[in-house]
Amino acid sequence: KASEPPPYVFALVMANNASTDKSLDRLQFADDDAARFYQLISTIKGAYSELLVQFDPPSQRTYPQLVRRAKAPTKAALQAAMGRIRAKMDAARKSGRRLVFYFYFAGHGSLDKSRMGHFHLADGLLSRNDFFRTVMKASAADVNHIVIDTCNAYFLVKQRGKAMSAAELATAVQSFIAHESLRHYPNTGIVVSTAG
């Protein structure tokens, strides 16, 4: 509607080039991708965003203003950032305006022996279940946009399974949206970019 005020926008942007698995190479550009996404969100007037990234030396030179703002991508920092975001959302809710939340993660993703997906944070693994508890359940937004750029990203939204083709992945994600935990979050869309 033309007369509808713009929504309040909130974002949590995370990246981690490193991995808890020594067999995985350190990534080069997860921090840069997060910086660009953070800058994009920052162009939205009145947006509130949190940045959890450890920048490598080249990125520190490219984004010095963001280095001062960023916190380490740890489990405690994630929980604290979501707490601050939730408090801001609760305060903004009184305005009657719609609330929109963006979560962005770039980095390594992996599977455990039970085929549960995990994010690689600076202080260890964050399971898919912990992600839903820490991020999804904490959001009070009217609309959630989740962007996950990792290897095995589909296992971060799909409960368990085996490696699959692109067609199987599309079917699995649609099935997940229809039948799994996202049914509890009808206001949420997820974009995954994955290798493997």
C-alpha positions in Angstrom: 0.0 0.0 0.0 1.3 3.5 -0.9 0.3 4.9 2.6 1.9 2.0 4.5 5.0 3.1 6.4 8.3 1.3 5.5 9.1 -1.7 7.7 11.8 -1.7 10.4 14.7 -3.8 9.2 17.0 -5.8 11.4 19.9 -8.0 10.3 22.5 -10.3 11.8 25.4 -10.9 9.4 27.9 -13.6 10.2 31.0 -15.1 8.5 33.9 -17.3 9.4 36.7 -18.1 7.0 38.1 -20.8 9.4 36.9 -24.3 10.2 37.0 -26.5 13.2 37.9 -29.3 10.8 41.6 -29.2 10.0 41.0 -31.1 6.7 39.0 -28.1 5.3 40.9 -25.3 3.7 40.6 -21.8 5.1 38.1 -19.7 3.0 39.3 -16.5 1.5 36.1 -14.5 0.8 33.4 -15.4 3.4 34.4 -12.3 5.3 34.2 -10.1 2.2 30.8 -11.5 1.2 29.5 -10.7 4.7 30.9 -7.2 4.5 29.1 -6.6 1.3 25.9 -7.9 2.6 26.2 -5.8 5.7 26.9 -2.7 3.6 23.8 -3.5 1.5 21.6 -3.7 4.6 23.2 -0.5 5.9 21.8 1.4 2.9 18.3 0.8 4.3 17.3 3.9 6.3 16.9 3.1 10.0 18.1 -0.5 9.7 19.6 -2.0 12.8 22.3 -4.6 12.1 24.9 -6.7 14.0 28.1 -7.9 12.4 29.9 -11.1 13.6 33.0 -11.5 11.4 36.8 -11.9 12.0 38.3 -10.2 9.0 41.5 -11.5 7.5 44.4 -9.0 6.8 43.4 -8.2 3.2 39.8 -7.6 4.2 40.9 -5.5 7.2 42.5 -3.2 4.8 39.5 -3.1 2.5 36.9 -2.6 5.3 38.6 -0.8 8.1 35.4 0.9 9.3 33.7 -2.5 9.6 36.6 -4.1 11.5 35.9 -1.7 14.4 32.2 -2.6 14.4 32.6 -6.4 14.1 32.6 -8.9 16.9 33.9 -12.5 16.7 31.5 -15.0 15.2 31.1 -17.1 18.3 28.2 -18.9 19.9 28.1 -16.4 22.8 28.3 -13.4 20.4 25.5 -14.9 18.3 23.2 -15.3 21.3 24.0 -11.8 22.6 23.4 -10.3 19.2 20.1 -12.0 18.8 19.2 -10.8 22.3 19.9 -7.2 21.3 18.0 -7.6 18.0 15.0 -9.1 19.8 15.0 -6.2 22.3 15.0 -3.7 19.4 12.3 -5.7 17.7 10.1 -5.7 20.8 10.5 -1.9 21.1 9.8 -1.3 17.4 6.7 -3.6 17.5 4.9 -0.8 19.5 5.1 1.5 16.4 2.7 -0.8 14.5 5.1 -1.0 11.5 6.1 -4.3 10.0 9.4 -5.9 11.1 11.7 -7.6 8.7 14.7 -9.7 9.7 17.7 -10.8 7.6 20.1 -13.5 8.8 23.2 -14.0 6.6 26.0 -16.6 7.1 29.0 -17.3 4.9 31.5 -19.9 5.9 32.0 -23.6 6.3 29.1 -26.0 6.8 29.5 -29.7 7.6 27.6 -32.8 8.6 28.1 -34.9 11.7 27.9 -38.7 11.8 24.1 -38.5 12.1 24.0 -36.2 9.0 23.0 -33.2 11.1 24.1 -29.9 9.5 26.5 -27.5 11.4 27.8 -24.0 10.9 31.5 -23.6 11.7 31.9 -20.7 14.1 35.1 -19.3 15.6 34.6 -21.3 18.8 33.1 -24.5 17.5 30.2 -25.9 15.7 26.6 -24.6 15.8 24.1 -27.3 14.9 21.0 -26.8 12.8 18.9 -27.4 15.9 20.8 -24.7 17.8 20.5 -22.4 14.9 16.7 -22.8 15.0 16.6 -22.2 18.7 19.1 -19.3 18.8 18.0 -17.4 15.7 14.7 -18.5 14.3 12.8 -18.7 17.6 14.4 -15.5 18.8 13.1 -13.4 15.9 9.9 -11.5 16.4 9.8 -10.2 12.8 6.8 -10.4 10.6 9.1 -11.7 7.8 12.5 -13.5 8.1 15.0 -13.8 5.2 17.6 -16.4 5.8 20.7 -16.6 3.5 23.2 -19.4 4.0 26.3 -19.6 1.9 28.1 -22.8 2.9 29.1 -26.2 1.8 26.3 -28.6 2.7 24.0 -25.7 3.3 20.9 -27.8 2.6 21.6 -29.8 5.7 21.4 -26.6 7.7 17.7 -26.4 6.8 17.0 -30.1 6.1 17.0 -32.4 9.2 19.1 -35.3 7.9 19.9 -37.1 4.7 22.4 -38.1 2.1 24.2 -36.1 -0.6 21.9 -35.3 -3.5 21.7 -34.0 -7.0 20.4 -30.5 -7.8 16.9 -31.8 -8.6 16.9 -33.9 -5.5 18.0 -30.9 -3.5 15.2 -28.8 -4.9 12.7 -31.5 -4.0 14.2 -31.9 -0.5 14.1 -28.2 0.2 10.4 -28.0 -1.0 9.6 -31.1 1.1 11.4 -29.5 4.1 9.4 -26.3 3.7 6.2 -28.3 3.4 6.8 -30.9 6.2 9.6 -30.0 8.5 10.5 -27.3 11.0 9.8 -24.3 8.7 6.1 -25.1 9.0 6.5 -23.4 12.4 7.9 -20.3 10.6 5.5 -19.5 7.7 6.9 -16.0 7.6 10.4 -17.3 6.6 12.1 -17.7 3.3 15.5 -19.4 3.0 18.1 -19.1 0.3 21.0 -21.6 0.3 24.1 -21.5 -1.9 26.0 -24.7 -1.6 28.9 -26.7 -3.0 29.2 -30.5 -2.9 
